[in-house]
Amino acid sequence: MYIKRYSVAAFVLMALVGWFVYTYLTHESMSIALYGIETPSLSIAVLVVIPLFVLYIASVIHMSFYTLLNSLKNRKSEKDYEKLFTSIADAYLGKTDRKHKFKTPTFELFGKLLDNSTVFPNANINLDGDDENSKKLNKVLKLIESVKNGEVVELKSFGLSRINPLFIQNQRNMYKKGALKTEEILNHSAKYTKDLCKEVYGDFVKTASVSDIEKFKEFLTKDSLIVLMSRVNADENTLEMSNESLISIMSSLDLDTNDYITVSKAVSHSMIPDQRIKLFETLSNDKEEVTNAYLYTLFDLEMLDPAYALLEISQPQEYKNFKAYQALRECGQNFSIELFI
């Protein structure tokens, strides 16, 4: 019951009771002794109304107390409701350190679930409503969609960490849009993730000089190595590198047998045959897993005698594919060496 309405009803009731007693029962007055103290003489109608008034005051205090409690409870719910939207926004943004404190049991349950979940909006959602919570969440959803579409957005106000996927993608968008230069990323690599630096380096090696390639070789990947190797003695963006330099760069990667064969393919169209043979001969002397690539290189360049000699001294179970290729050639069958690797 609303206190104002209750008050109006209570005063009407007190007035009616007082009027009824004074009009139909008695016009007399009397005094009351309280602890030996004589009160002034009052109409009996007034004395009847006084207890009603005291009861009214007590009931108003009672209702006010519980109204205040309900108000505080509702305020907690409202605050938790707003915080829930913040929790959803942080989950969408991919924040890792999410520890939102809720004061009501229901919201605490939902908040705990959200703070320990990874949530992705799967569509371009637009919340209806003009309240601040809807506007805030719509802003986050629009921002995420913009980053996914390759746009550059302002993220400072969201407090994202440098390892946040959204933050990294935004940096990648900045790089692709030209807002971040290659040299800026590679020279200040501590500010960027290693994956981004490696991606940038992959583009960097397409035109960079030998000294710059070696300067940032910590970001070398297998893909960027292939790009680099294909430039050696090429007609465009050519690189002139000694085998020692190439071996030094390749040693920074953990390459397997297939990787070395891929490298040999990459240099097959541009590298001078003698340098190519010497490169893989040197590598195979140090690493047994390069022997397949060395044999492939010899057969690819039609250097049959050294290839046969190498197969001759190998174990029976080794290099069966190349031995099969040798046998076919000796029978006059000319197949591409590509079929045997």
LUMDREN-505934 format. One line per 4 residues: their letters; for each residue z, y, x of C-alpha. Coordinates in steps of 0.5 Angstrom, whole numbers. Example, Ala and Ser with C-alpha at 12.3 -4.5 7.8 and 13.67 -1.06 7.14 Angstrom:
<pases>
as	16,-9,25 | 14,-2,27
</pases>
This chain:
<pases>
myik	0,0,0 | -2,7,2 | 5,11,4 | 2,17,0
rysv	0,13,-6 | 7,10,-5 | 11,17,-5 | 7,20,-11
aafv	9,14,-15 | 16,13,-12 | 17,21,-14 | 14,20,-21
lmal	19,14,-22 | 25,18,-20 | 23,24,-24 | 23,19,-30
vgwf	29,16,-29 | 33,22,-28 | 30,25,-34 | 31,19,-38
vyty	39,19,-36 | 40,26,-37 | 36,27,-44 | 38,20,-47
lthe	44,18,-44 | 49,24,-41 | 49,31,-39 | 56,30,-36
smsi	57,31,-28 | 62,28,-24 | 64,28,-16 | 65,22,-12
alyg	70,21,-7 | 68,18,0 | 73,16,5 | 78,21,2
ietp	73,27,2 | 71,29,-5 | 64,31,-6 | 61,37,-10
slsi	60,35,-18 | 53,33,-19 | 50,31,-25 | 50,23,-27
avlv	42,24,-27 | 42,26,-20 | 47,21,-18 | 43,16,-21
vipl	37,18,-17 | 40,19,-10 | 40,11,-9 | 33,11,-11
fvly	31,16,-6 | 35,13,-1 | 31,6,-2 | 25,10,-2
iasv	26,13,5 | 28,6,7 | 22,3,5 | 18,9,8
ihms	21,7,14 | 20,0,14 | 12,1,12 | 11,6,17
fytl	14,1,22 | 9,-4,20 | 4,1,20 | 5,3,27
lnsl	5,-5,29 | -2,-6,25 | -5,0,28 | -3,-2,35
knrk	-6,-9,34 | -12,-6,31 | -13,-1,37 | -12,-7,42
sekd	-17,-11,38 | -22,-5,38 | -21,-4,46 | -22,-12,47
yekl	-28,-11,42 | -31,-6,47 | -29,-10,53 | -33,-16,50
ftsi	-39,-12,50 | -38,-10,58 | -36,-17,59 | -43,-19,56
aday	-47,-14,60 | -44,-16,66 | -46,-23,65 | -53,-21,64
lgkt	-53,-17,70 | -51,-23,74 | -44,-20,77 | -40,-25,80
drkh	-33,-23,80 | -32,-22,73 | -25,-22,71 | -24,-18,64
kfkt	-17,-18,61 | -16,-18,54 | -10,-17,50 | -12,-21,44
ptfe	-12,-29,43 | -19,-29,40 | -22,-24,45 | -19,-27,51
lfgk	-22,-34,49 | -29,-31,49 | -28,-27,55 | -26,-33,59
lldn	-32,-36,57 | -36,-31,59 | -33,-29,65 | -34,-36,67
stvf	-42,-37,65 | -48,-35,67 | -52,-32,61 | -60,-30,61
pnan	-63,-26,56 | -69,-30,54 | -73,-24,50 | -73,-17,50
inld	-67,-16,45 | -66,-10,42 | -59,-9,38 | -59,-5,32
gdde	-54,0,31 | -52,7,34 | -45,6,36 | -44,6,44
nskk	-43,-1,45 | -50,-3,42 | -53,3,46 | -50,1,53
lnkv	-52,-6,52 | -59,-4,50 | -59,0,56 | -57,-6,60
lkli	-62,-11,57 | -68,-5,58 | -66,-5,65 | -67,-12,66
esvk	-73,-13,63 | -76,-7,67 | -74,-10,73 | -77,-17,71
ngev	-83,-13,70 | -84,-11,77 | -81,-4,76 | -76,0,80
velk	-70,2,77 | -63,6,78 | -58,1,79 | -52,5,83
sfgl	-48,6,76 | -48,-1,75 | -44,-3,81 | -48,-9,83
srin	-47,-13,90 | -52,-13,95 | -53,-21,94 | -54,-20,86
plfi	-61,-23,84 | -62,-17,80 | -61,-12,86 | -65,-16,90
qnqr	-71,-16,86 | -70,-9,85 | -71,-8,92 | -77,-13,92
nmyk	-80,-8,87 | -79,-2,91 | -82,-6,97 | -88,-8,93
kgal	-89,-1,90 | -88,3,97 | -81,6,96 | -79,2,102
ktee	-83,1,108 | -83,-5,112 | -80,-2,118 | -74,1,114
ilnh	-73,-6,112 | -73,-10,118 | -70,-5,123 | -64,-4,118
saky	-64,-12,116 | -56,-12,115 | -57,-8,109 | -62,-13,106
tkdl	-62,-20,104 | -65,-25,109 | -70,-28,104 | -73,-21,103
ckev	-73,-20,110 | -77,-26,111 | -82,-24,106 | -83,-17,109
ygdf	-84,-21,115 | -89,-25,112 | -93,-19,111 | -91,-16,117
vkta	-94,-21,122 | -101,-20,118 | -103,-14,122 | -97,-13,127
svsd	-97,-12,135 | -95,-18,139 | -88,-14,141 | -87,-12,134
iekf	-88,-20,132 | -83,-22,138 | -78,-16,136 | -77,-19,129
kefl	-78,-26,130 | -71,-28,127 | -75,-27,120 | -80,-32,122
tkds	-82,-38,117 | -87,-43,117 | -91,-39,113 | -91,-33,117
livl	-92,-37,123 | -99,-40,120 | -101,-33,119 | -99,-31,126
msrv	-103,-37,129 | -109,-36,125 | -110,-29,128 | -110,-31,135
nade	-117,-29,138 | -119,-28,131 | -125,-23,129 | -120,-19,125
ntle	-113,-16,127 | -114,-21,133 | -108,-23,137 | -108,-24,145
msne	-102,-29,146 | -101,-34,152 | -98,-41,150 | -92,-39,153
slis	-91,-33,148 | -93,-38,142 | -89,-44,144 | -83,-39,145
imss	-84,-36,138 | -85,-43,135 | -79,-46,138 | -75,-41,133
ldld	-77,-46,128 | -75,-53,126 | -82,-56,125 | -84,-63,124
tndy	-90,-67,125 | -94,-65,119 | -92,-57,121 | -95,-58,128
itvs	-101,-61,125 | -102,-55,120 | -101,-50,126 | -107,-54,129
kavs	-111,-53,123 | -109,-46,123 | -112,-44,130 | -118,-49,130
hsmi	-122,-43,127 | -120,-38,132 | -117,-40,138 | -121,-42,145
pdqr	-121,-50,145 | -118,-50,152 | -112,-46,150 | -111,-50,144
iklf	-111,-57,147 | -107,-54,153 | -102,-51,148 | -101,-58,144
etls	-101,-62,150 | -95,-58,153 | -91,-58,146 | -92,-66,146
ndke	-90,-67,153 | -83,-64,151 | -83,-66,144 | -85,-73,141
evtn	-87,-71,134 | -92,-66,137 | -96,-72,139 | -100,-73,132
ayly	-102,-66,132 | -104,-67,140 | -108,-73,138 | -111,-69,132
tlfd	-113,-63,136 | -117,-68,141 | -120,-71,135 | -122,-65,132
leml	-125,-62,138 | -129,-68,140 | -125,-69,146 | -125,-77,145
dpay	-124,-79,152 | -117,-76,153 | -115,-78,146 | -117,-86,147
alle	-113,-85,153 | -107,-83,150 | -108,-88,144 | -109,-94,150
isqp	-102,-93,153 | -98,-92,146 | -94,-98,143 | -98,-102,138
qeyk	-94,-99,132 | -95,-92,134 | -101,-88,131 | -104,-93,127
nfka	-108,-88,123 | -111,-85,129 | -113,-92,132 | -116,-94,125
yqal	-120,-87,126 | -122,-89,133 | -124,-96,131 | -129,-93,126
recg	-132,-89,131 | -133,-94,136 | -137,-98,130 | -141,-92,129
qnfs	-138,-89,123 | -137,-82,123 | -131,-80,118 | -127,-73,118
ielf	-121,-73,122 | -118,-70,116 | -118,-76,112 | -113,-79,117
i	-108,-74,117
</pases>
